[in-house]
Amino acid sequence: MIWWVIAIAAAAILWKYRREGPNAVWGTATLGLLVGLTVASYQPGFDWRTIGKAVAIGAIIGLVLELLPRLTRLWSK
């Protein structure tokens, strides 16, 4: 159940950042895709959910990396 919530949140994040050019959200989601493919292919029994979880985690990490400069500007004032 929790992975559905995380997946929906990640899809919303990816949708929001779809047209902003190169950014950390899509970069880390792509990295998550590559890591997920690697892990899914090496574990016994290929599982697509592993790839989806890795992409979702990557998108959320990318959002944090995108928002981090904004937070530091708020704290420095």
Sequence and secondary structure as in RCSB ss.txt:
>XXXX:A:sequence
MIWWVIAIAAAAILWKYRREGPNAVWGTATLGLLVGLTVASYQPGFDWRTIGKAVAIGAIIGLVLELLPRLTRLW
SK
>XXXX:A:secstr
 HHHHHHHHHHHHHHHTTTSSS HHHHHHHHHHHHHHHHHHHSSS  HHHHHHHHHHHHHHHHHHHHHHHHHHHH
H 
